[in-house]
Each structure stands twice: as C-alpha cells, then as structure tokens.
Amino acid sequence: MTDSTSATTDGWEEFREGDGEPIRVGELTRLDLGDMPEDIHLAVFDDYFPDTTLWRSGDRLVCEIQEHLYTKYWEHKFSSVRFRRSDGTRRPTAHT
C-alpha cells in the first residue's frame, strides 16, 4: 500500500469536502489540530463565537475570524437606554 491512500484515510476525510457544514466549538476542541493537513479548511460556527475558519500553512495554524454585525447587535449596542442621562431623560442627539 502507498502513502497516496493514507492521505484519504487520515481521519480528516469529512473536512476535505469543501462544502461541509461548519463545526461547533465542542467538536473543535476534540480535534488534534497539530495533525491537521494543509488541504483542510475548518469552518467553525457556534453561539456567542465569531465565524472562524482554520487552516494550516506550513508549520503555522491560521485562524481567520469574521465578525458579522447583525441588527440584533446594533439594537443592543445602540439601544435608547444607553443614550439616556443618569436622571432618566434622553440625551440630545443630532436628530432631536
């Protein structure tokens, strides 16, 4: 048997598809990233965790983090409660 067959049976087959589903953080913690081949790109998507893609480049592990700002985030971050004075009255804005 040659090494060409071992590349497809090294435990990373499910991640070689390219269109695979993202994994959750729990599954990521169970993977041995030190053994991850360079042809693997892991997409990680979980609650309270930014969209992340991991891959190997030589002896380095590359982690690309994408934070998508959704309406829910903006409503929380810039809700009217945050723009009130300590006495409960609204702070003046450019629109008022």
Stockholm file with secondary structure:
# STOCKHOLM 1.0

chainA/1-96         MTDSTSATTDGWEEFREGDGEPIRVGELTRLDLGDMPEDIHLAVFDDYFPDTTLWRSGDRLVCEIQEHLYTKYWEHKFSSVRFRRSDGTRRPTAHT
#=GR chainA/1-96 SS CCHHHHTTSSSCGGGSSSSCCCBCHHHHHHSCGGGCCTTCEEEEEETTEEEEEEEEETTEEEEEEECCCCHHHHHHHTCGGGGBCTTSCBCCCTTC
#=GC SS_cons        CCHHHHTTSSSCGGGSSSSCCCBCHHHHHHSCGGGCCTTCEEEEEETTEEEEEEEEETTEEEEEEECCCCHHHHHHHTCGGGGBCTTSCBCCCTTC
//
